[in-house]
Amino acid sequence: MMYFWGMRVLIYTATYLPIPRLILLDRVILLVKEYAAFSENQIYIIGNDWPASFVSYCKEIEQVQLLAQNNTRDLFKTTTNTIIIHFGTHVKSVNRIPLLFIPLQLPNELKNASFLHKMRLNYRFNSWMKLAQKILCVNDWVYSSLITRYTTLSFAIAPVYLPLMDVPTFEWKDLSLAKEQLSSGDNYFLCFAPKERIKEIVKEFSIFKKWQHTTMHLVFVVNNKKEIETALQALKGYKYIQDIAIIAENDLCLEWIAASYAILWEGIGFSKTTWMEYAMQYEVPLLLDADIPLPANWTKSGEVFSFKEKQALSNHFKLYYKDEMYRQAKAMTGKEWLITNNSLLSCNNKINTL
């Protein structure tokens, strides 16, 4: 089945999966750009509670209409040359309209979800996979994760590579403000890790602080505000607590990524690849835990080593802090990989050819 022009594209932005809002809406923007390249296409974005910046972007494009979730009845009266794209939600009254599912999170990767919650999500996820005419993978990490778990659906799983998101340029004052918000104006390492690992990572950071007597900060990104409270309680009495910050992922903004000195990634799946791409574009080096199930190609996106090896993290904190040339070289290596990889992939499947 081929689609090029004269289409009605229905994009649902609500999802049952815990996908950071910034990541999901940025993917929607990329879809809009791809489909709006053909003036005959009509694009309907369905959902609620969008941020003002997203609404403003959509209203600038004549082909795009924003619709509330409960105001879609008329869309299904005509099904000719129509497709539905969703990120994990139940779509009613679809008739014979083809469904395209874009997974940006796997239920099995939700380390802190309860057994019952994970079971329900898995049930829904399997249903979305089976009902979809195509399961679209936005990069090779997503593709390799799904193709190994859903071998019986391999015929429907397709790599469809979207272009890189155009990230805004920040002036030094924007980055200075970001540092002021997170670390009282000092440089900081940003860290994505399970809440169970925060204490161990902080111990490694403590070794580094004792060695260097530096004002460097460490900022953790956790799933939600409840995890912030749990983590702060676990760090009570810690000597360098004034140099530690913990934020929820839905509060994360691009300025905080761009202002990072380096970013640590542990215990993550492909749901965070958008933020990794942003960091590389801003020339922020990535430190990747060896236990992450990275596809072979993605190991070139950053420096890979075991975070659990004794003093491995503290030695890397020290290395990146003391050797600015090394830090910049690692950042440029990641950015070059991203640009080269994206150029190669852009020659492959395009969303408009599905």
KAJO-V512897 format. One record per residue. N is the residue number from 1. RES is the residue in three letters. PHI is phi as a letter, one per 20 degrees, with the letter a starting at -180 (* if undefined). OMEGA is omega as a letter, one per 40 degrees, with the letter a starting at -180 (none if undefined). Layout:
N&RES&PHI&OMEGA + N&RES&PHI&OMEGA
//
This chain:
1&MET&*&a + 2&MET&d&i + 3&TYR&c&i + 4&PHE&c&a + 5&TRP&b&i + 6&GLY&m&a + 7&MET&d&i + 8&ARG&d&a + 9&VAL&d&i + 10&LEU&d&a + 11&ILE&d&i + 12&TYR&e&a + 13&THR&d&i + 14&ALA&f&i + 15&THR&b&i + 16&TYR&e&a + 17&LEU&e&a + 18&PRO&f&i + 19&ILE&e&i + 20&PRO&g&a + 21&ARG&g&a + 22&LEU&f&a + 23&ILE&f&a + 24&LEU&f&a + 25&LEU&f&i + 26&ASP&f&i + 27&ARG&f&i + 28&VAL&f&i + 29&ILE&g&i + 30&LEU&f&i + 31&LEU&f&i + 32&VAL&g&i + 33&LYS&g&a + 34&GLU&f&a + 35&TYR&f&a + 36&ALA&f&i + 37&ALA&f&i + 38&PHE&d&a + 39&SER&f&a + 40&GLU&f&a + 41&ASN&f&i + 42&GLN&d&a + 43&ILE&d&i + 44&TYR&d&i + 45&ILE&d&a + 46&ILE&d&i + 47&GLY&r&a + 48&ASN&b&i + 49&ASP&l&i + 50&TRP&e&i + 51&PRO&f&a + 52&ALA&g&a + 53&SER&f&i + 54&PHE&f&i + 55&VAL&f&a + 56&SER&f&i + 57&TYR&f&a + 58&CYS&f&a + 59&LYS&f&i + 60&GLU&f&a + 61&ILE&d&a + 62&GLU&g&a + 63&GLN&f&a + 64&VAL&d&i + 65&GLN&c&i + 66&LEU&e&a + 67&LEU&c&i + 68&ALA&f&a + 69&GLN&g&a + 70&ASN&e&a + 71&ASN&c&a + 72&THR&d&a + 73&ARG&g&a + 74&ASP&f&a + 75&LEU&f&a + 76&PHE&e&i + 77&LYS&f&i + 78&THR&d&a + 79&THR&d&a + 80&THR&f&i + 81&ASN&l&i + 82&THR&c&i + 83&ILE&c&i + 84&ILE&d&i + 85&ILE&d&i + 86&HIS&b&a + 87&PHE&d&i + 88&GLY&p&i + 89&THR&b&i + 90&HIS&e&a + 91&VAL&d&a + 92&LYS&e&i + 93&SER&l&a + 94&VAL&e&a + 95&ASN&l&a + 96&ARG&d&a + 97&ILE&f&i + 98&PRO&f&i + 99&LEU&d&i + 100&LEU&d&a + 101&PHE&d&i + 102&ILE&d&i + 103&PRO&f&i + 104&LEU&d&i + 105&GLN&b&i + 106&LEU&d&i + 107&PRO&g&a + 108&ASN&f&a + 109&GLU&e&i + 110&LEU&e&a + 111&LYS&f&a + 112&ASN&d&i + 113&ALA&f&i + 114&SER&f&a + 115&PHE&g&a + 116&LEU&f&i + 117&HIS&f&i + 118&LYS&f&i + 119&MET&f&i + 120&ARG&f&i + 121&LEU&f&i + 122&ASN&f&i + 123&TYR&f&i + 124&ARG&f&a + 125&PHE&f&i + 126&ASN&f&i + 127&SER&f&i + 128&TRP&f&i + 129&MET&f&a + 130&LYS&f&a + 131&LEU&f&a + 132&ALA&f&i + 133&GLN&f&i + 134&LYS&c&i + 135&ILE&d&a + 136&LEU&e&i + 137&CYS&d&a + 138&VAL&e&i + 139&ASN&b&a + 140&ASP&f&i + 141&TRP&f&i + 142&VAL&f&a + 143&TYR&g&a + 144&SER&f&i + 145&SER&f&a + 146&LEU&f&a + 147&ILE&f&i + 148&THR&e&a + 149&ARG&e&a + 150&TYR&c&a + 151&THR&f&a + 152&THR&f&i + 153&LEU&d&a + 154&SER&g&i + 155&PHE&f&a + 156&ALA&d&a + 157&ILE&e&a + 158&ALA&c&i + 159&PRO&f&i + 160&VAL&c&a + 161&TYR&e&i + 162&LEU&e&i + 163&PRO&f&i + 164&LEU&f&i + 165&MET&f&i + 166&ASP&f&a + 167&VAL&e&i + 168&PRO&f&i + 169&THR&e&i + 170&PHE&d&i + 171&GLU&f&a + 172&TRP&g&a + 173&LYS&f&i + 174&ASP&f&a + 175&LEU&f&i + 176&SER&f&i + 177&LEU&f&i + 178&ALA&f&i + 179&LYS&f&i + 180&GLU&f&a + 181&GLN&f&a + 182&LEU&d&a + 183&SER&b&i + 184&SER&l&i + 185&GLY&n&a + 186&ASP&e&i + 187&ASN&f&a + 188&TYR&b&i + 189&PHE&e&i + 190&LEU&e&a + 191&CYS&c&i + 192&PHE&d&a + 193&ALA&b&i + 194&PRO&f&a + 195&LYS&f&i + 196&GLU&f&a + 197&ARG&e&a + 198&ILE&g&a + 199&LYS&f&a + 200&GLU&f&i + 201&ILE&f&i + 202&VAL&f&i + 203&LYS&f&i + 204&GLU&f&i + 205&PHE&f&i + 206&SER&f&i + 207&ILE&g&i + 208&PHE&f&a + 209&LYS&f&i + 210&LYS&f&i + 211&TRP&f&a + 212&GLN&d&a + 213&HIS&l&a + 214&THR&d&i + 215&THR&e&a + 216&MET&g&i + 217&HIS&d&i + 218&LEU&c&a + 219&VAL&d&i + 220&PHE&e&i + 221&VAL&d&a + 222&VAL&d&a + 223&ASN&f&a + 224&ASN&b&a + 225&LYS&f&i + 226&LYS&f&i + 227&GLU&f&i + 228&ILE&f&a + 229&GLU&f&i + 230&THR&f&a + 231&ALA&f&i + 232&LEU&f&i + 233&GLN&f&a + 234&ALA&f&a + 235&LEU&e&a + 236&LYS&g&a + 237&GLY&n&i + 238&TYR&f&a + 239&LYS&f&a + 240&TYR&d&a + 241&ILE&g&a + 242&GLN&f&i + 243&ASP&d&i + 244&ILE&d&i + 245&ALA&c&i + 246&ILE&c&a + 247&ILE&c&i + 248&ALA&e&a + 249&GLU&f&i + 250&ASN&f&i + 251&ASP&e&a + 252&LEU&f&i + 253&CYS&c&a + 254&LEU&f&i + 255&GLU&g&a + 256&TRP&f&i + 257&ILE&f&a + 258&ALA&f&a + 259&ALA&e&a + 260&SER&f&i + 261&TYR&f&i + 262&ALA&a&a + 263&ILE&c&i + 264&LEU&e&a + 265&TRP&c&i + 266&GLU&c&i + 267&GLY&m&a + 268&ILE&d&i + 269&GLY&d&a + 270&PHE&f&a + 271&SER&f&a + 272&LYS&e&a + 273&THR&f&i + 274&THR&f&i + 275&TRP&f&i + 276&MET&f&i + 277&GLU&f&i + 278&TYR&g&a + 279&ALA&g&i + 280&MET&f&i + 281&GLN&f&i + 282&TYR&e&i + 283&GLU&l&i + 284&VAL&d&a + 285&PRO&f&a + 286&LEU&d&i + 287&LEU&d&a + 288&LEU&d&i + 289&ASP&f&a + 290&ALA&f&a + 291&ASP&e&i + 292&ILE&f&a + 293&PRO&f&a + 294&LEU&f&i + 295&PRO&f&a + 296&ALA&g&a + 297&ASN&f&a + 298&TRP&f&i + 299&THR&f&i + 300&LYS&e&a + 301&SER&f&a + 302&GLY&a&i + 303&GLU&e&a + 304&VAL&d&i + 305&PHE&b&a + 306&SER&e&i + 307&PHE&f&a + 308&LYS&e&i + 309&GLU&f&a + 310&LYS&g&i + 311&GLN&m&i + 312&ALA&f&i + 313&LEU&f&a + 314&SER&f&i + 315&ASN&f&i + 316&HIS&f&i + 317&PHE&g&a + 318&LYS&f&a + 319&LEU&f&a + 320&TYR&f&i + 321&TYR&f&a + 322&LYS&e&a + 323&ASP&c&a + 324&GLU&f&i + 325&MET&f&i + 326&TYR&f&i + 327&ARG&g&a + 328&GLN&f&i + 329&ALA&f&i + 330&LYS&f&i + 331&ALA&f&a + 332&MET&f&i + 333&THR&f&i + 334&GLY&f&a + 335&LYS&f&i + 336&GLU&f&i + 337&TRP&f&a + 338&LEU&f&a + 339&ILE&f&a + 340&THR&f&a + 341&ASN&f&a + 342&ASN&f&i + 343&SER&f&i + 344&LEU&f&a + 345&LEU&f&a + 346&SER&f&i + 347&CYS&e&a + 348&ASN&e&a + 349&ASN&g&i + 350&LYS&d&a + 351&ILE&f&a + 352&ASN&f&i + 353&THR&d&i + 354&LEU&d&none
//
